[in-house]
């Protein structure tokens, strides 16, 4: 039996009976909340952490790290902590036995993302998934079979929840109420069941001054400096001082500063941009050279008309680069590029790489190579 198959069967036997063993498994925890979910359902990050810790303690597992994404939606996997966890699982190369979440929707509500997570991360690296409240535990074969069905339910629930929230917010606004964060310069008063915005006697005059300065042509940086000099504090943020970004958000929220539409013939295609950038970075190109190549290819970032060195760097922040001179490095690189296991096997053979015991590359042989 191969080392990969042996590791997977060994891991499954540890949780099949849901009890402690002499061999302590190493696991990761993952927590996520969106602002609305945390408020409405009480799924605070601290509560999720404690539930994950208790689950691990009950089974004698060692939690290596708990990754936390606060204020991120589950509609995709473009979340910083999730991306760090992905890299950590790959770097651990089979040493992480499972990822623990309180519920499957903490990880994702997308069927496509769940399938990708399972095929590209969990299966190749011998890592399982445990969703505590859902009773999901892929150490057990039946749970692995149920995963796609639960993801479909979660995806439908997310769509329905989104529609309900939109309808509720519209109703509140139609009644003259306020929903969401209270902007600088205002406070709220209760009017029956509704909260309504009213000018704050202390901060509203400063809001009017900031708006007046902006209309006079004063820069946002200078407006921030003036407010800080007067000791006026912004309402939100860990840094209790004004900066250009906070002034921009304030003026945009007030409808004073209108964001300009992106005028560009280039298209936004993150997957295509990532593939090209990944390839160029692997060739040793600088971020500036990568940005130039992306622009020449007719690609742009989501919120800009063209790539700059810093947006190319952001695009590649979660990338892991591999030595393509080796069979394993080339296989991992091709996997990052989106090739199937069968296609990777063909490419390996074309590059003159063959299995150690001879013969040809099969999908399972390629899978074992990548986790060896």
Secondary structure by P-SEA (a helix, b strand, c coil): ccaaaaaaaaaaaaccccccccbbbbbbbbbbbcaaaaaaccccaaaaaaaaaaaaaaacccccbbbbbccccccccccaaaaaaaaaaaaacccccbbbbcccccccccaaaaaaaaaccccccbbbbbbcccccccccaaaaaaaaaaaaaaaaaaaaaaaaaaaaaaaaaaaccccccccccbbbbbcccbbbbccccccaaaaaaaaaaaaacccaaaaaaaaaaacccccccccccccaaaaaaaaaaaccbbbbcccccccccaaaaaaaaaaaaaacccaaaaaaaaaaacccccccccccaaaaaaaaccccccccccaaaaaaaaaaacccaaaaaaaaaaacccccccccccaaaaaaaaac
